[in-house]
């Protein structure tokens, strides 16, 4: 059932940008597998040129569509949706995601049963059914450097596997440093305490930053395997392009400056900048080699 404005238990926030087919599939999956609790869906369209906003208004009258006149970015657009109505829980859901039967109920139930949880991330799977590494550790400067450089050509290196928590049993819920913002359930009360998404992050790393602030305020972050959501990586963000790579490195640098800039870790900042530049170079090489095949 669709909730009245003052009775929403679950607010589903979806940001779209020129991803009409994905948005439509996402909304159809919610329509097919809605949560049992009072809920609302808000789509914030960042000035898409593919008719996304018009499609939603015509085909999904139960969805609130907020059409921006410019691309405000992922964090700012989600904040628009969050501010639009009060809700006990907020699910940040990428437009290129698809929910299954019970996906939403199990996330809500988990938060109901774990009052200390500020954030809960579901098990996220790829288009082919393989698991995504959607829960991770806060990396040390050295680990971040090793992961950033090695993962471009050697994704299975030990540093990346540890950072991605690749070898941990995921059959039961467990505490993690952070979960992917592609599908992230957040407690409204916790958001009121730690603040909304930092809008300085146009795209990427806003999820890391939010979870970091959750832990600082004594809220816990969990991985919840009982809920499963499909995510077509890159369907909504263009991930895998040079532009996306540049934005990612910019966001990583912002995260370190914001959270570690006033600590002793600032001495490593020149090294981090060098590593991120090297990561961009390797990405360019990889993309060029890919086009040459």
N, C-alpha and C positions, 0 to 999 in steps of 0.2 A: 504494500500500500504506500501511496505517496503521502508524505507527512505535511501537516500544517506547519507554518513557519515557526511556531513556538513549541512544537512537539517533536522536533526532529531528533532522533537518536543517532542516526548515521547520515552524515553529509558526504556525498561522493563528489570530489572535485576533479574535473577533467580539463586539461589545457590542450587546445588544438591549434595546429598551424599547418595549413595545407595538407591535411591528412584525412580527407573526407571519407574514403573507404574504410580506414581504420576506425575512425570515430563512429561511423555507422555500425560496424561490426561490434564495437565495444558496447554501444548503447543497446543493441539487440541482445547481447549476452546478458546484460543487466535486466533487461525486460523479461528475458526468458528465465533467469535465475535471480530474482530479487530477494533481498533479505526479508526475514519475517518481521523485523522491527520497523517502526516508522522511519522513513528515510526520504532523502531528497537528492537529486542529481543536478549539479550546476556545471555547465560547460562554459569555459571562458575561451573564446576564439580570438587569437592574436592576429587579427586582420588577414585572415586567409583569403586567397584569391581563387579558391576552387569551389566556392559555393557552400562551404561547410555550415555557416550560420543559417543560411536559407534552408538547407536540407533539414537541419534540426528543427527549425520552426515549423516546417511543413509535415515532417514525419514523426516527430517526437514531441507532441504537445505537453507531455508530462515532465519534460526537461526544461530547466531554466537556462537560457542561452544568453550570455553576456558577450556582446560583440565589440571588441576594441577596434579603434581606428588605426592602431599601430601595434607592432609586435613588442609587447612589454616584457617578454621573457617568461620563463617557467615559474620562478619564485613569485614575482609580482602578480601574475595572473592567478596563481593558486591563492594568494592572499586575498584577491578580490572575491573569490568564491567563499573563502572562510569567513570573511567579514560580512557576507551577504545574509547569513542567518546563524543562529546559535544551534549547536549540536553537541551531544555528549562526546561523539567520536567523529573524526574526519578521516576519510580515506583519500589519499592522494593517488590518483590512478592515471597512468599514461594513456593517451588516446589510442595507442597501439597495443593495448592489453585486452584480454578477454577473460571473463569470470566463468566459473563452472558452478554446477549445483552445489550449494553449501559453502562456496568460497567466502561469501560475505558474512553469513551467519557465524561461521567458525571464528572469524576474526573478531567479531563483536563479542561472542561468547568468551573468547580468550581474554579480552580486555575487561570484561565483566568479572572474570574469575581471578584476574591479576591486577588489583588496584594500584600496585606500585609500578606498573608498566606505563610509561609515557608513550612508547612507540612499540608497535608490533609489525613485523614484516612477514608476509606469507612465503610459502615455497613458490618460487617463480620458475617457470619452465620456458624453454625456447620453442620456436615454431615446430621443431622436429621432435619435441617431447623431452629433450635432454634438459638436465637441471642448469639453471643459471647460478653463478656465485653471487647471490644477492645479499649476503651478509658478510661483513668483513671486519678486520681489525683497523684501529687507528695506527698507521704505519710510523715507525721511527724514521728519522731523516735518512739513515743508511738504507733501511729496508725500502723506503719509498724510491730512493735513487736506483737501487738494484731492480726493483719491480718495473719502474718506468722505462729503463733501458732494455732489460732482458726480455720483457714480455712482448715487445714488438716482433721479435723473430723467434723467441723461445718461450711461448706462453706457459709451458709446464715447468718452468724453473722453480727451485725450492723457495725462493723469496716470494714469488707471486703466489705459490700454493699456500704458503703460510698466511700471507696477507688476505687471500680470498677464503681462508678457512676451508680449503678444499678437502682436507683429510679428516674432518670432524663428522661424527655420526649425526645425521640430520633426521633421524626417525622420531626424535622427541624435541620439544621446545628447549631452547637454551639462551642464555644471555649473550649478547654480541655487542661490539662497539657501535656499529651502525648498519643500517639496512638500506637497500636501494629505494630511492624516491619514486621509482616507476610504479610501485605498489606499496604504500606505506600507510598503516593505520595509526592515527595519532589521537591521544586523549585530549579533549578540549580544555580540561582543567590544566593540563600540563602546558598546553600552548599559551594559556593566559599567563602562566608563570614565567616561562622561558622566552616568550615572544614568538611572533610569526616567522616565516621564512625570511632570511636576509635578502632583500631585493637587490643588493649589490652583486649577487650571483645571478647573472642573466640566465645561465644554464649550466648544469653540472656542479657538484660539490655542495649545493645547498642542502642536500640530504645529510651529508657528512657533518656539516656545520650544525644543523638542527639536532642531530643525535649527540654531538659533542656537548651542546648546551644542555640537553636533557640530563646527561650524566653529571654535569657540573651542578645541576639543581637537585641531584639525588633521585631523579627518575630513571627507571631502567628501560633498556631497549632489548627486545626479544625477537628471536626467529621462531615463527610458528608454522611448523610443517603440516599442521592439520588443515590449513587453508592452502589451496593451490590456484595460481593465476598464470595465464599464458601471457608472454610478452614478446612481441616481434621486435627484436632489438633494432633500433635505428629507424623504425617505421614512422616515428613522430619527430625525431630530432636530426635525422640525416647523419647519424653516427657512422663513422668510417670514412668521412670526407676530411679533407685538410682543414676546412673551416671549423668542423666540429673538434678536430684535434687542437687547433689553436684556442678555441673557447675552453676546452677542457684544461689545458695547461694554464690558461689565465685564471680559471677558477681555483685550481690547486694552489697557485701562488697567492691568491687572495685569501684562501683559507689559512695558509701558514702565516701570512702577515697579520691577519686578524687575531688568530688564536695563540700564536707563538712569538709575535713581534716584540712583546715586552718581557720575554723570558730570555734565558741564556741561549736558547736555540737560534736566536737571531744571527748568531755568528756563522751559522751554516747557510744563511740566505744566498750568498753569492754562489755557493756550490749547487743549491737547489735551482737557481736560475739557469745555471749551466746545464744541469741535468734535463730540465724541461725543454731547453733549446735543442739539446741532443735528441730528445724524444720526438720533437717536431721534425727534425731532420730525418730521423729514421722512418717516421711515418710517411714523409714525402718520398723517400726512396722506395718504401714498400708499395705505396700507391702507384709510383711510376713503373715499378717492376710488374705490378698487377696489370696495368694497362698495356704493357708490352707483350703480354702473353696472348 
